[in-house]
Each structure stands twice: as C-alpha cells, then as structure tokens.
C-alpha cells in the first residue's frame, strides 16, 4: 500500500535543508519504497499566502500522511504579528495538537568524528547516546486558562500547568518501551518538590514501573537533571519528562553533541503517524546562504523510515551514509574543525546521497 509523505519546508533555512532530505527520500523511493510525496505550506510561508500559519489544506494533507517531514518555522519578520494565533509557531503547535503527536523523541548522539566539537571535554561526550522522550501535547504550553489581563491596575500574564493521569501514563509507556529496547535505564524528570502536577507525574511513573521489571527507573528534579547533563551526560539512557522541561533539556542535550544541526527528532501519535524535523530552528541569520547543515533533516528521514514506515534497513543505510561522509572529513560550517573540509548545504547533500547509493 502506498504511504503518503508530506514535506513542509517552512521558513528560514527550512527549504534548503528539506530539499536535500527530499533527495534521500527519492533515492529510497527508487529502491522500491512505496511512497507518494507532496509538499505543503506551514508557518510564516503559509501566513504570507493564506493569512494563517496552518491552512486547512495543509492540515488535511497532514492528516492523510503517514509521515511528515518539516524543515522549520518562524523568523523575525513575523514577530510583530499582534494576533498570537497567526504567528508561525502556532502552525506547528496546531499540527501537533490536531494529529495527537504526543510523544517527542529527541536523540542526543555524539558521533565519534565530532566529539572534539562539543563544548564539553571529548571524554565526557564520546559515545554519548541519550534518548529524550518529551510529552508534546499537554502541560503548560496547552493548559487553560492562559492569557494576559489587567488586575488591580497592572497587566498580569498567566499560564496553567496541567497533566491528567492518562496523559502521563501514555508518555510513560512510550519511555519505558524505549528503555526496554535500549539500555534498560529510564530517568523521569520532574519538579515534585514544588509542583503538584509533577507529584502526580512521579506517582504514575512509579505505578508503571512494575510492568517493566528489567528497566531501572530513577527520578531527578529538573534543575539537578540540567546539572547532571553537563556534569556526566553518559549516565543517562532514556529520559522522560513533560512538555516544558523536555523543550529545555533536549536543547541543552543537543549542544553536548557538538552541534544542534546534527540532531533529528520524531513526534508520534498512538497509531505511529509522525512528524519528523531537525531539532534546530529556522536560523534566519544564515537563510539563503547555502551553508546550513542538512544532516539533522536527513537523519529525520531515517527516523521516519524506522518509526512510521517500518523500514529499519533503509533507516540504517541513511545513518551509515552520514557516518561515511563524516569519516571522509566533510563538514558544514557549524561542525567544521581543523583538518576538515567545509562544504555547502548542497555539497553535503551530494555526499550523503553518493554514500547512500554506494552501499
């Protein structure tokens, strides 16, 4: 059965990096992968055409797709839109919510070729392989009530941090299953010493633990978890946490690897339908210069093949191709080191495609 794939280039460097990832998708298609690929508008690009960051046409395409490949959304030209519902980021949040993409998988992997590019000592990060499982459709980013209003003569901003037992259990099972397949260690991150919602979070995680007797469950407060990521990151295998904490910790973990431009992500719903995107943003400061790193987006294609299309062999082939290119000393500007050769976005795409084809 033909699976539909939707590519959403988005804003900033999004079109440049998705163009290279789309070439890898086409190469997989040429090798028998039964997919139908189409494009759509999201974020600022959609706002400019439709006056909405998530047009109805894009949402319908997204609902029909098995996998969605996203570049990035946002840019300073849209920061002054007064109606917050029209800003590019709302388009991304809308897709996540409408498709029920509750489980965000963000690997932090240090390629051996890039250990010296990390801001930490190479011995602290060499061999790093962490999977952060972030709840994506609940928590303070979606809780109601929220807003800015006048109280006692001054403006007050407020948001609501809320999780139900079923939401916590759902993401908890994803994390336990992931840990079961990896290193058998799961660290749940909360702030249960001050936040009631995370007291409940911890209780639910403890309740699930007996169902996974081979997985060692531990708990850390989020401030300590941040410190431990910098102090001794290789102590972690799988980390599970809520939306806001996961947003912060996964970006911190990304920089341990040398460049956020190397890291893919997956956002999945209960049926395995997913949206795949690089962890970095739209990088408007380098957009159009042809120097952006496409590897995170290409590796996002590998995650799509593994988690939504059930094609682990093709996924591994892409990952191996990226490793081959790094072994060859090719680097985009963000990961360039002494003794390596800097290449453009398109040249990096050429090299990965050639390595993929050569296998």
Residue pairs with C-beta under 8 A, 6 or more apart in sequence:
1 34
2 34
2 35
2 36
3 34
3 35
3 36
3 66
3 67
3 309
4 35
4 36
4 37
4 38
4 61
4 64
4 65
4 66
5 25
5 35
5 36
5 37
5 38
5 65
5 66
5 67
5 68
5 69
5 304
6 37
6 38
6 39
6 40
6 61
6 62
6 64
6 65
6 67
6 68
6 69
7 18
7 22
7 25
7 37
7 38
7 39
7 40
7 68
7 69
8 14
8 18
8 39
8 40
8 41
8 42
8 43
8 58
8 62
8 68
8 69
8 70
8 71
9 15
9 18
9 19
9 39
9 45
9 71
10 18
10 42
10 43
10 44
10 45
10 70
10 71
10 72
10 73
10 88
10 282
11 43
11 44
11 45
11 71
11 72
11 73
11 74
11 75
11 88
11 282
11 284
11 287
12 71
12 72
12 74
12 75
12 281
12 282
12 283
12 284
12 287
13 71
13 72
13 282
13 283
13 284
13 286
13 287
13 292
13 345
14 43
14 45
14 70
14 71
14 72
14 73
14 282
15 71
16 71
16 287
16 288
16 290
16 292
16 294
16 345
17 71
17 72
17 278
17 292
17 293
17 294
17 296
17 297
17 345
18 69
18 70
18 71
18 297
19 349
20 294
20 297
20 298
20 345
20 346
20 348
20 349
20 352
21 69
21 294
21 297
21 298
21 300
21 301
22 37
22 69
23 349
23 353
24 298
24 301
24 318
24 349
24 352
24 353
24 356
25 33
25 35
25 37
25 69
25 301
26 37
27 353
27 356
27 357
28 35
28 301
28 305
28 311
28 314
29 35
29 37
31 314
33 305
33 309
33 311
33 314
35 309
38 61
40 57
40 58
40 61
40 62
41 49
41 50
41 55
41 57
41 58
42 53
42 54
42 58
42 70
42 73
42 88
42 91
42 92
42 95
43 53
43 72
43 73
43 74
43 88
43 89
43 91
43 92
43 282
44 53
44 73
44 74
44 75
44 77
44 78
44 88
46 52
46 53
46 54
46 55
46 58
46 88
46 91
47 53
47 78
47 81
47 86
47 87
47 88
47 91
49 55
51 86
52 86
52 91
53 73
53 86
53 87
53 88
53 89
53 90
53 91
53 92
53 94
54 90
54 91
54 94
54 95
58 91
58 95
59 94
59 95
59 98
62 68
62 95
62 98
62 99
62 275
63 98
63 99
65 273
66 273
66 308
66 309
67 273
67 274
67 275
67 276
67 304
67 308
67 309
68 95
68 274
68 275
68 276
69 275
69 276
69 277
69 297
69 300
69 301
69 304
70 92
70 275
70 276
70 277
71 277
71 278
71 282
71 297
72 277
72 278
72 280
72 281
72 282
72 283
73 88
73 89
73 91
73 92
73 282
74 87
74 88
74 89
74 281
74 282
74 284
75 88
75 282
75 284
75 287
76 284
77 284
78 87
78 88
79 87
81 87
84 90
93 141
93 142
95 101
95 275
96 136
96 137
96 267
96 275
97 137
97 142
99 269
99 273
99 275
100 137
100 269
100 270
101 136
101 137
101 267
101 268
101 269
101 273
101 274
101 275
102 135
102 136
102 137
102 138
102 167
102 170
102 171
102 268
102 269
102 270
103 133
103 134
103 135
103 136
103 170
103 171
103 174
103 267
103 268
103 269
104 132
104 133
104 134
104 135
104 136
104 246
104 250
104 265
104 266
104 267
105 131
105 132
105 133
105 178
105 265
105 266
105 267
105 268
105 303
105 307
106 131
106 132
106 134
106 246
106 250
106 253
106 254
106 263
106 265
106 279
107 129
107 130
107 131
107 132
107 263
107 264
107 265
108 128
108 129
108 130
108 131
108 132
108 233
108 250
108 253
108 254
108 256
108 257
108 263
109 128
109 129
109 130
109 257
109 262
109 263
110 118
110 125
110 126
110 127
110 128
110 129
110 256
110 257
110 258
111 257
111 258
111 262
111 322
111 323
111 326
112 126
112 127
113 323
113 326
113 327
114 257
114 258
114 259
114 262
114 326
114 335
114 337
115 122
115 125
115 126
115 258
116 122
116 258
116 337
117 258
117 259
117 335
117 337
118 124
118 125
118 255
118 256
118 257
118 258
119 255
119 256
120 230
120 233
120 256
124 232
124 233
124 234
125 233
125 234
125 256
125 257
125 258
127 234
128 233
128 234
128 256
128 257
129 237
130 233
130 236
130 237
130 238
130 239
130 253
131 178
131 182
131 237
131 238
131 239
132 238
132 239
132 240
132 241
132 246
132 249
132 250
132 253
133 171
133 174
133 175
133 178
133 238
133 239
133 240
133 241
133 246
134 240
134 241
134 242
134 243
134 245
134 246
134 247
134 250
135 163
135 167
135 168
135 171
135 240
135 241
135 242
135 243
135 246
136 243
136 246
136 267
137 167
137 243
138 162
138 163
138 164
138 167
138 242
138 243
139 161
139 162
139 163
139 242
139 243
139 244
140 159
140 160
140 161
140 162
140 243
140 244
141 243
141 244
141 247
142 243
143 159
143 160
143 161
143 162
144 160
145 158
145 160
146 158
146 159
146 160
147 157
147 158
148 155
148 156
148 157
148 158
149 155
149 156
149 158
150 156
161 195
161 197
161 244
162 197
163 197
163 200
163 201
163 242
165 200
165 204
168 200
168 201
168 204
168 205
169 204
169 207
169 208
170 270
171 240
172 188
172 204
172 205
172 208
172 240
173 208
174 240
174 268
175 186
175 188
175 238
175 240
176 186
176 208
176 209
176 211
176 212
176 215
177 212
178 186
178 238
179 185
179 186
179 212
179 215
179 237
179 238
180 212
180 214
180 215
182 237
182 238
183 237
183 238
184 214
184 215
184 216
184 237
185 215
185 216
185 218
185 236
185 237
185 238
186 212
186 215
186 216
186 217
186 218
186 237
186 238
186 239
186 240
187 217
187 218
187 219
187 220
187 225
187 236
187 237
187 238
187 239
187 240
188 201
188 202
188 205
188 217
188 218
188 219
188 220
188 239
188 240
188 241
189 219
189 220
189 221
189 222
189 225
189 239
189 240
189 241
189 245
189 246
189 249
190 198
190 199
190 201
190 202
190 219
190 220
190 221
190 222
190 241
190 242
190 245
191 198
191 221
191 222
191 223
191 245
192 198
192 199
192 201
192 202
192 219
192 221
193 221
198 242
201 242
202 219
205 217
205 219
205 240
206 217
209 215
209 217
220 228
222 241
222 245
222 248
222 249
225 239
225 241
225 245
225 249
226 248
226 249
226 252
228 235
228 236
229 236
229 249
229 252
229 253
229 256
230 252
230 256
233 253
233 256
239 249
241 249
250 265
250 279
251 260
251 279
254 260
254 263
254 279
254 280
257 263
258 335
259 293
259 334
259 335
260 279
260 280
260 296
261 278
261 280
261 292
261 293
261 295
261 296
261 332
261 334
261 335
262 293
262 295
262 296
262 299
262 335
263 278
263 279
263 280
263 296
263 299
264 276
264 277
264 278
264 279
264 296
264 297
264 299
264 300
264 302
264 303
265 276
265 277
265 278
265 279
265 300
265 303
266 274
266 275
266 276
266 300
266 303
266 304
266 307
266 308
267 274
267 275
267 276
267 277
268 274
268 307
268 308
272 307
272 308
273 308
274 303
274 304
274 307
274 308
276 300
276 301
276 303
276 304
276 308
277 297
277 300
278 296
278 297
278 299
278 300
279 296
280 293
280 296
283 292
286 292
290 344
290 345
290 346
291 332
291 333
291 344
291 345
292 332
292 345
293 332
293 333
293 334
293 335
293 345
293 348
294 332
294 345
294 348
294 349
294 352
295 322
295 332
295 348
295 352
298 318
298 322
298 349
298 352
299 318
299 319
299 322
301 318
302 314
302 315
302 316
302 318
302 319
303 315
305 311
305 312
305 314
305 315
305 318
306 312
306 315
317 356
317 359
318 352
318 356
320 355
320 359
321 352
321 353
321 355
321 356
321 359
322 352
322 355
324 355
324 358
325 348
325 351
325 352
325 355
328 351
329 339
329 340
329 341
330 340
330 341
330 343
330 347
330 348
330 351
331 337
331 340
331 341
331 342
331 343
332 342
332 343
332 344
332 345
332 348
333 342
336 342
343 351
